[in-house]
Structures are given as structure tokens and as C-alpha cells.
Amino acid sequence: MKAVVIGAGVLGACAGWNLSRLGVEVIFVDAGQPGEGVTNWSFSWVNASNKTARKSYFDLNVAGIAAYRELSGAIGPGSWWHPSGHLRWADDPAQLLKTADLLAAWDYRVEVQTGAEVRRHLEPALAIPDEVPVAYYPDEAWVHGRQLVGCLIRQAVASGAEHRFGTAVREIDAGGDIQTVALSDGTRLDVDVVVNAAGPSASHIAGLVSRHLPMRHEPGVVTRLGCAQVPVQRAMHAPHIEIRPDGDDSVVLHSREIDALIDTGEGHAELARRLHEQAQYVVPVLSSSRIAETRVVERPIPIDGFPSVGAVPSVPGYYEAVSHSGITLGPVLGRLLASEIVSGTRDELLADFRPVRFVS
């Protein structure tokens, strides 16, 4: 079996790596470079605590966390994997505690601490009132997505996979025993399977096989700060701002409230300034840090907010791997999709996330 994986972000890398391990000949295709798109510009938080809208979606994300532990054992934890837990506090403590109670009832590990306890035991640099309740999720993590993608693709290539980076997909002749994928450099690839893991471009790729894949318009802005010394040890959600470390000399900032300003026309520099300002209320020493990079990207979210993963019966040989929270779900979706492609058997974890729910 030969498969082309369109998109070399975390979902594509995980799918291709798993297919390669199952003996499939894999060709990675990406118009850019591996891991440099949304994967490199997301908050990169591995979690299930924010996935309570549907129990089946929560369960899938719990499986995603477990899949990361397996993956770190298979490829080595390296500098991409940071299982340091996650902190959340809010302007509305009642809702925070209600969610913590729900998650505890679902056997998800959560500890409720006070701000004073968090400063004393976990994050001394935080400016957080002593009595504020803070939910601590010890099993959550953050991931350096670009490093993870690079590691997976290198291992797949060492096992015989090929790649065409910096080359866009122009045409797909699908639906027969052989799919032909035409690239912008003139190459034509004859394969048995096409995996659409193209992130924000997934709807366009689906259109090349006459498939309707409706997507949300939800842009997000992420800013990286350069720091002489990183003052936080784990990902956290404070009121109005999200903060996490990003290696030895960088911190990542994100805020849904700032995202809401993107379509108002505010420039990247102003969005970054607002993020930096909010972060200083939470971690005052970040006032001496500098804004290093800012990027606005389109989140790859199917219209109903849930993943679209698996075969599309109307287009034989075509599969989708399109999801928000690709960082959390990449390893588990990559494994389950690869198994479905090779064995023809669909895992029950994916029962609610069939691509067929979207019809023209």
C-alpha cells in the first residue's frame, strides 16, 4: 500500500509515522515546511480538562494524553515533551469549581489549591491573590510541536518514507483503485490512499475530490516573548491570558479575548502588545521580556467543532484527519486512522467523528 499524506503538521506527521510503522509506503506533501504552520503557532497544550462539551470527545482527548505517554516511550521524550501539568484560575471561581467537580466525577485527576499554595509549591513568579481557587491538572502537558513533527518525519523517512516539501497539491484524481495527486512542481504521485491532514487548507483539499468539508473561521494570534530566564514552569490559563514556557528562553502567550480583535483590523504589533500587557499582570517579571515573534493563523476546525477523521465512503481511498486540538489528539488520531486505513476496522473511540456527517 502507498499513501500520500497531505499536510506535515502534527496530525499529518502522526498519521504518516503510524502508517510507516504498519508497512505502508508514505509520501509526505506540504506546501510549506514540516511543523511550521499552525502546529508551530498554537498554544500546544495537551489536555482533556477543556473538552467537556461531549463525553465522547472528552474520552478521545483522555486517550490522546495516554497516547503521548506511549509515543514518548517509542521515540524518546526529548525536548518536545513537557508533562509538567496545567493551572487554571478564573474571574468566576464557581464555574471553575463546577468543572473541576465534573472532571473528578469522570475520574480525571484534578487538585484545587489556593493561590498561596500555587505560589509556594508550583509557580513562585505568579501574582495571584492568596485565596483564589486554582485548578491544577497534573496529567496535562505542553508540547514543542515543531520538534515533535521533525522527529516523527525523520523516523518515518529512515523507515523508507519520502517527502515533497515546499510543493502544493494542485489536483487529485480520486475515487478509483489508484489515486493520482498532481503537485505544483509537475510531479504526479500514483497512490492507493490520500490522507487529507492539510489543517486550514483541508477544505480546499477536500474540494479537489468534490467533497464538501465546512470549516469555521476562527483565527488565533500567538506571541512569543524572549526571556533571559523563563519564569514559569508549566502551561496556565489565567483570567484574560494563557501563558506557557517554550524552551529555555521563550514564553508563549495567547488569549481568546485578543483573538476576538483580529478581524477588527488591529495589526500584529498591537495584538502582541495587548498580550504582553495582560501577561505582566499575571507574571510581573515578564515586563522585562521582549516581543520576539507574533503570528495570526487560521485554526483548522470543522464547522461543528469536532474532528473529522476517517474514510469518506463516497470517495474510495480518501481519508480525513482534520481537527482542532491537533496537538492533544495527534498521536491518538494518527494511530487510529492508520489502523483504519490498513485493517479497514474503525475504532469505537471515533464513532462520533465520522466525516460522513458533513454532506453537500
N, C-alpha and C positions, 0 to 999 in steps of 0.2 A: 504494500500500500504506500502511495505517495501523497503527501498533504502539503498544501501551501497555507501558511498562517499569515494572514494579512493584519499587520499591526504588531510592533515589537515593544509594547508596553508590558505591564506586569501580567495582564491576562494572557496576551499572546505568548509571552515568554514561558509562563507556567504551562499553557496548553502544549506548546511545541516541545518543551523539555519532557513532559509526560508522554507525549506521542513517541518521541525518540526512544525513550526507555522501553516502550512497548514494541519496538522494532519497526516503526513507521519511518519512511524517508521524509524528512521535514525540510521545507524551504521557508525561511522567514523573509517576509517582504515588508518594508516600511518606507514611506516617503521621506522620513527623517532618519534619525539615528536611534538605536535602541535605548529605551528608558528616558528619552529626552523630552517627551511630550507631557501629557497630563500626569504620568507616573512621577515625574520629577517635580511637578508643581501641584501636588496635592498635600493635604495635611499629614498623610501617610500614617494614620492611626489605626492600629489593629484592634478591633473591638466588637462586642455584641451589646454593650450597655445602651447604645443609641439606636438599637434595631428592634424596638418593642411593638411596632405597629402591627405586626403579624407574627404569630408564634412560629410558623414555618420559616419565616425569614430570620427570626432570632436563632432558631436551631441551625440554620445554614451558616450563620456567622459564628456561632459557637464551634461548629465543625471547622470553620476557617481558622480559628485560633489554634485548634488542635493540629490542623494540617501544617501550620507554621512550625510547631514543635517537631513534627516528623520531618519537614523539609530541612530544618537546621541540623537534624541528625544525618540527613542524607548528603547534604552539600557542605556541611560545616557552618557554624553560626557566623563567623567572620565579623566584619564591621557593618554589615547590613542589618543585623538583627539585634533589637534592643528591648527585651522583655522586662521593662522597669516599672510597669503599672501605669495607671492613669488617675488623675484627680479631677473632680468636678465640684464646683460650688456655684450658687445662683442667687439672683435677686429674689427668687421665690423659693425659699427653703422647703415649703410644704410640698411642692411638686417634685423637687429633688428627692425628698424622703419617700414620697409615694412611689416613685420609680425604683428607688433602692429596695423598697419592700417587695415590689413586684418581682424584681430580678432575684432577690433572695428566695422568694417562693418558687421560682423556676430553677433553683439550685445553682445560681450564678454567684460567684464569690464577690461580696461587697462588704466593706467596712466603713462605718460612719464615724468620722473623727471630728474634733473641733479644729478651728483654725490654729489655735495654740499648739495642739498636738502635731498638726502637719508641719508647722514651722520647727518644732522641737525635733521631730523624728525623720522628716522626709525632705522638706524644702525650706531651709532657713532663710532664703533670699526673698520669700514672698511677703508682700504687705497685705495681710489678710486679718480681719478682726478676730480676736481670741475665741469668741463664742459662735462664730459662723459654722454651721454644719458642712462638712466636706465628705463627699462620697469617694472612697478610694477603691479602685478596681485592680487588685494585684495581678490578675492574669492577663491584663491588656498590655500593649506594647506599641512601639513605633518602629518603622522600617525605613531604611535608606533605599528607596525604590530603584534608583538608577543602578546602584551597586548590585542589588539582587538580580535585576534583569541581566546585567552584564555577566554575572556568574552563571545564571541558568543558560544563557545563549552560548557562552564559551563551552560549557559542558556538553550541550547538545551538539555543537559543531565538532567537538572532539569525538563524539559518537557517530559522526557522519552527516549531520545536518548541514544545509547550505544557507546562505543568506543573500539578499539583494537589498541593501540599504541605500537610502537616497534615491529611491526609484518608486514612482507611484503606480498604482494599478489603474489602467485605462479601460479595460474591457474584460468581461468574464463571459465565456460561452459555457453555461452550466446546464444541468438537467439530464445529461446523458451518462453513459458509463465513464467517459473521460471529460473532465472539465479543463478548459483552456483559459489561462489567465494571461492577458497581454499587458506588458509593462511599458512605462514611458520611455525606456531605453531601447525598445524594439524587441525585447526578449518575449518569447511565448513559452509558457510553462504548461505542460500537459500533466495533470494530476488526477487522482481519484477523489480527493477531498479538498474543499475550500473551507477554511475557518475564518470567519469574519470577527476579528478582535481589534477592529480599527478605531475603537474609542469614539471620539467626537465625529469621526468620519464614517461610523458604522452605517448610518442611514444611507449615505451615498453609495457605499459598497453594496448594501442590500439592494439598492435601486438598480445596480448593474445586472442583477439576476431577476429583475422585475418583482422584487419583494418589497412590501411596504413595512418599514420599521419606524414608527413615530417616536421622536425623541423630544425631551424637554429642552427648553432654552434656559439654562442655569449656569451662567458664567461665575467663576470664582477667582479671587485675587489672593495671591500668596506673596509675602515679602520675606526675604532672608536678611537678617542682621549679622554683620560681622562683629565678633566679640573677642576681646583679648582673653577672656576666660568665660566659658559658658556657665551662667548662674543657676540653671535648672537641670534636673536630672531625669525628668520624665514628661510625657505629654500631659497637658492640663487644659481644662475648659473653665475659665473664669467668666464672670459676667462681662459680656461685650467683646471678649477676645479669647483666642485659642493660642497657646504657646507650647512649643516643644523644642528640645535640643536638636541639632542637626550636625552631629560630629563634634570635633574638638574646638571649633572656632566660629560656630554659626548657630543662630536660633531662627526658627520658622514661626511666622505669625499668620493668622487667618481670622476672619470674623464674618459671620453671616450678615451682620448689620452693615459692614463695609461692602460686602458683595452687592447689597441692595442699591448701592450708589453707582455701580459700574455703568448701567445703562442711562444714567443721568448726564454722562459726558465728562465726568471728572477724570483727569489724567492719571496715569500710573503713579506719578510722583506724589500727587495729593492723596491718593488712596494709601500709598505706602506711609506717608506722614501720619495719616489718621491711625493706621495700625500701630505704628511706633508709639504714638502718643498714648493710646489705650494700654499698650503693653507696659508702659512705665508706671501706670497706676498699680499694676499687679506686681511687677518686678522693678523696683525703682532703679537698681543699678544698670538697667538697660538704657538709661538716659545717656550713658557714655558710649553706647554702641553706635554703629553707623549702618545706614541702609545700604545693603550691598546689591541686591537684585530684587526686582518685582516683576511678576508675570500675571496676566489675566488669561485664563484658559476656559474652554467650554467643558463642563462636566458631561461625561457620556452616560446619560440617564434615560432609559426607556420611559415612555410617556406616563406609565402608571407608577414609576418609581422603583420597580423591582427588576431583577436581572432577566435577560432573555438569553437562555443557554440551551443549546442542543440542536437537534435536527429540525429542518423545515420540510415537512413531507412533500410539499408542492415543488420543491427544488431538490431532487436527489443529489446527494454528495455535498450539499451546502449546510454548514453549521454556524451557529452564532455563539459568541462569548462576549456579551455586551452588558455592562453593569456599572452602576455607581458603587462606591466602596470596593473598587477593584483591588486595592491594597489588602483589605481584610480577606476578600474572597478569592484572590488569585490562585493560591495553592490548592484550595479545595475544588474550585470550579475547573481548574486545569486538569486535575486528576480525574474528576467525574466525567468531564467532557471527553477526555482521551479514552477512558474506558468505554463510554458510549459509542464512540467512533469505531473502536476496534472490535468490541464484542456485540454491538447492536442492542445492548441492555442499558436501560436508563435507571439511575439510582433514584430511590424514593425521596431523597433529600431535594431533588429537583422537580418534584411533582407539580408545584405551584408556579414554576418559572419556565414553562414551555413557550418557545417562540410562537407557536400556533395561535396563542391568544390574541395576537395582532393580525387582523385581517384587513384587506383593502376595502 
